[in-house]
């Protein structure tokens, strides 16, 4: 039986049997799994606090490695074979990989160790107030990492992890991917090529009633425009033309006019510099510009991102942008370049069937239905690099909360246990014969 068909059959059996009608020994095992999650719920919060209190801003390499060592110890205790992939080749800290060999469906679980909060951020520590806690990366995504560890721990204590084929990869540069990107994601793509099913534990739209079957990709672009410098009194004259800033404005306006109605496509100019002289530092995402009101601008530079739901949509949008950039105003020239980026994860039948399986688990455990996230409400993530490699992928399995990427980031602590229960039972069902 082809691998993708085996997933469909598994889901069909679940739906046909319905809650509470499976074999009695299966019901007992799933209750045991849930009990094990409950028993270690306090320990999960303690692990989360430990992880959050280690600064692991992407460029704090030692901090990223320290969080990697913390989680590596957890996987070692569960009998996984662990490995640290050094990130020198792509200018980052590296990645953690944990593996267990086994038979049956091969699962890949994805998380990341880094956060957007570097050492100079004022937001550095875990703080709890009842069922709510705040801290850097508490939901994006150290909470998701804890769900992975404790779901697998519950399966191990229930005696059913042995024989399961599971690989876990926690990247160290999800928030600021290394370069070259091909090298930074080589280990992830290799693991995905060996997997049948991918489960990713980002927080999605931070609502546990949803999960992610499709994510838009994200790629950067740089627009460089040149005009004819002259005294401002000569602007619009045939020998001078429009100047670089007018041409940049025309291009951006045409992008909006021609592409704004395309479903799920966005293109955002995030920074613009213009004047007589422009200097831009791509590493720091900033620069300077010098110009005078009475001088026609010679240079303009714009950087932005482009997000698409599929590769065909991405390529079509790029073609339009190239056409717009080439149709220059008098006295100007322009060029646009696109950088490496996160590819789209399109919704596939396999992804939808995997969501159906997760929805059934949630209902069986009394947590209600799970529906698909609107792709506009979930940014690019590492799971996208598995597109076209594994048979099915599902993301957004991390805990609920909010304020991601801000100093107000928070987690709803009860959802940490809830997501761990759901993930553990889902993994069990997907790996059983």
N, C-alpha and C positions, 0 to 999 in steps of 0.2 A: 504494500500500500504506500503511495507517495506520502511524504511527510505532511504536506499541507492537508491532504485528505484525512490523515489520522487526527489532526486537530479538530476538523469539522465533525468527525464521528464522535470524538470525546464530548464536544459541546452538545451534540444532538442527544447523546445518552443522558447527559445531565438534565437537559430540559425535559426529556421524556419521563425521567424518573420523578423529577420534582423534589421539593424539600422533604426530607424525612422518610423517603421511600427507598433509599439505597440500602445495600446489605447492612445487617446489623453491626458486623465487625468494622465496616467503614465508618459508620456513624460513631461508634465508640472511639475509633482512632482520631476522628476529627474533634470529638469532645476532649480527648486527651491533649491534642494540640492546643486548643483554646485554653485549657486549664494551665498548660505550661506557660503560655503567654501571660496569663493573669498572674501567675506566681512570680514572674520576673519583671512585672510592670515597673516597680520602683527602681530596679536595677537599670532598666532602660533609660529612665529619666536621669539617673546618676551618670550613665555613659554619655548621654546627650550633654549634660552640664560640663563634663570633662572635655568633650570635643569642642564645644563652643568657647570655652575659656582658653583654648590654644589658638592664637591668631594664625589664620592660614589664608590671609590675602594672597592672591595668586602669585605675586612677585616676592612674597616672603617665603623663599624656598625652604628654609629650615622649619618654618611653621607648618607648611604643607607636609613635609616629611614627618614631622612629629605627629600630626593627625593620622598620617598613614601608619606610623608605628602603633598608635593606639588601636586602630581597627585591625591591623595585622595580627596583634596579639589575640584579639577576639576570634579571628578566623583560625589561627593556629590551634587554639583551644578546642575548636570544633572539628579538628582533624583535616582541615584544608591544607593543601600544598600552596604556600604563598611565595610571591616574588615581587620585588620592587624593580620597576623599569625606570632606569635613570633618564632624566629629561634633558641632559646636556645637548643632545642632537637637535632639540627643538626649543632650546633656551627657556626651559621651565624645570620645575622640581622633579617631575616624573609621575608615574602611575603605580597603583597597587593592584595586583592580580591575585586572586585566590581560586583554587580549582579543586574539585573532587571528581574523580573518574567514576563512571558507572554506565549502566545500560539504559535503554529507553530514550525518551525525548531529552534532548540536550538544551538546558536552559542557560541563558546569559542574563545576569542581573547587573544593572548599571547604576552607579552613583558617582559623586565627585567630592573631593576633599577640600577644595579651595572655596573662598568666598570673595566678595567684592570689597571687603573691608581690609585695607592694608594697615601696616603698623602705625601710620600717622592718623588713622581714623579715631574719633572720640568714642566710638562704639566698640567695646572690647570684651564685655563680660556678660555671663548668663545671670538673669535675675528673674525670680519666680514670685508671682502673686496669685496664690490659689491655683486654679486650673490654667492660668495664662503665664507664659514666660516669654521674656524678650532676650535677644542676644544676637550677635553677628553670625549669620548662617543657620539660625535655629530651625528654620524651615527650608532654606535654600543653601545647602541641602543636608546639613548634618543630621537633621531629623530623619530624612530618608535613609541615610546611612545606618542609623540606629534601627530603623524598621528592618532593613536587610539582615543585620546581625542577629537581632532578636527573633525574627521569623525563622531563620535557619537554626538558631539555638533551640527554639521550641520543637522543631522537627527532630533535631538530634536527641533531645531529652525524651521525646516520645518514641525513640527507637526506629524511626523511619527515614532518616537521612542517608543511612548506609545504602550504597548502590545507586544513589541518584547522581546523574551527570550534571553538575552545576559549576559554572564559572562566574565569578564576580569580578568586575573591573571598576575601580574607583579612580577616575582621572584626577590629575592635580592641576588642571588648567582649563576647566570648563568655562570659567567666567572671563578668561582672557587667554584664548587658545594660543599655543606655541606656534613658532614658525620654523621651518615650513609646516603648514598644516597637514600635509600628507604624512610627514614623519610623526607629528603630534598625535595623529589618530590611527596610526598603523596598527598598534596593538589592539585597539578597539575593533577595527574592521576585521582583523584576523580572527578575533574571538567571535564576532558576529557571523563570519563565514562558516564557523564550525557549529553554530547553534541552530536549533530548530525554532526556538521561541525566545523572545527578548522581553524582559520586564524591567522597566526603568522607574526610579523612585524619586524623581523630581516632584515638586509639589504642584505642578500643573497650574491650575487657576486657584490653588489653595482651598479648594472645596472638595472634600472626600466623597461628595455625591456625584462627582464627575471623574472621568479618566480620559487619557489622551490617545486617540487613534490616529491623529494627523497633526503634524506641526509644520509651520511655515519655515522655510530655510531663511538664512540671513547672510547676505554678502555685502561687503563694503564697496563703495565706488568713489572715485576722485575725478572731479571736473576741473580742467585747467583751461583758462581762457586768456587770450592775448589780444590787445587792441593797439591802436596807433597813438603814441603819446603826442600831445599837442596842448596848446593853450586852450582853456575851456571855451573861449569865444569861437573856436573853430569846430566845436563838436557838431556833428551832423553834416559837415561839409564833405564833398566827395573825396577830397584828398586825406581826410581824417577818419570819417565814419562815426561809429556809435560808441566806441570805447568798450573796454573789457567788462565793466560792471553792468552796462546795459545788456550786453550779450549774455552774461551769466543770468540776469533776470529774465531775459526772453526764454532761455533754455529751461529754467526751473518752471516758469509758467506753462510752457508747452508740455513738460512732463505731466503736470497736473491736468491740463486740458485733455491730453490723449490717453492717460492711464488711470485717472482717479476712479473711474467707474468699474474697473476690472475687479471682480469679486475676490476678496481675500488678499489682493495685492496691495502692498504699501511701499512707498519710497520716500524717505525722509532726508532732507538736507540738514545735517546736524551742525555744520560749521561753515562759515564763509569769511574769506579774507579778500580785500580788493584795494587797489591803489597803484601808485607808481612802482613800489617794490613790495613783494610778498615773501615771507619766509615761513615755512611750515615744518614742524617736527612731528612725523607720523607716530613715533614711539610715545610721545607725551600727548598726542592729539591736540596740539595747540600751535600757535604761531603769532607772528606780528605782521602788520601792514603799515606802510607809510604812503601818504598821498596828500594832495592839497586840493582845496575846493576849486581852484582855478586851473587845474591840470586834468586832462582827459586820462582816465585810468588805463594803464598799460597791462596790468595783470589782475586776474581774479582767480580764486581757488575755492572750490566747494567740496566738502566731503559729506557722505551720507551712507545710508544703508538701503537695501532692497530686499523685501521679504515676499516670497512666493510660496504657494501651496504645492506646486509640482514643478518638475524640471521643464516640461513644455511651456508652462506659464512663465517661468523664469527666463527662458530663452526668448520667448516672444517679447517680453518687456525689455530685455536688453536690445533687441533689434530696433524697437521703437526709440529707445533712448539714443542709440547710435545715429538713427536718422535725424532726430531733433538736433543733436549736437553738430551734425555736418551741415545743416542749413543756416550758415552764418549770416549775421548782419554785416553791412558794408564795413570794411576796415578791420574786421576781427577774424580770429580763427579759434577753434576749440577742439579739445580732445577729452574723451572720457575713458577711464580704465576701471576694470572691475577686479577686486582682489579675491583671494580664496575666502570661502565662507562655509557656513553650515548648510548642508543640502536640505531640501524639503523632505519631510516624511509624509507621503501621500496616504490617504485612507485606502486600505486594501480590504478585500474580503477576509483575509487572515486576521488583520487587525480588528475588524469588527467582530469576528467570531471569538477572538480572545476577550474582547470587552463583554460579550455575551456570557462567557464563562465566569468572568470576574463579577458581573452583575448577579449571576446565579449564586455564587459564593456569598456575596453580600446579603442577598435575600435569605439564604439558608441560615446565616448567622444572626438574622434579625436586624440588620442595619439598613434595609431598604434598597431601592434600586440605584443603579449607577448608570449615568448617561454620558455621552461623548461631550468633551469640552469643545466649545466654539474655538477653532484654530486661532482666531484673533486674540483670544484671551490667554494664550500660552506661547511664550517666546521660543526661540531656537534652543535646542538642547542636544546633548551627545547622542541620544537615541536615534537622531536623524542619520547618523553615519552608518546605521545598520540597515537602512532602506535598501531593498533589493537583495540583501544577503541572507537574512533569516526568513522563515515562512510567515511569521507574525510578530508584531511588536505592540506593546502597550506601555504607556508612560503615565505619569501623574499619580503614582502609587504612594507618594510620601504623605506626611501628615498635613492637617489643615492649619491655617493661620493667616498671615497677611503682612503687608509692609515690606515685602522682599526688596532687597537692594537699597533700603533706607535705614536710618537709625531708629526707625519704629518697627523693625521686623519682629514678629511675634509668632508664637505657636499655641494652638489650642491643645493642651497636653493630653486630654482624654482621647484625642484622635490618634495619638502616637500608638496607644494600645489597640485601638480599633483597626488601624491600618496594618498593624503587625498581625493581628488575628486573621484579617482577610488575606494578607499576602501569604501567610503560612499555609492556610488551607488551600489557596489557589495553587501554590507550588506543589503541595502534596498531590492534589488532583491531577496536575499536569505531568507529574513524574511517575505516577503509579502505572503499573502495567495495563 
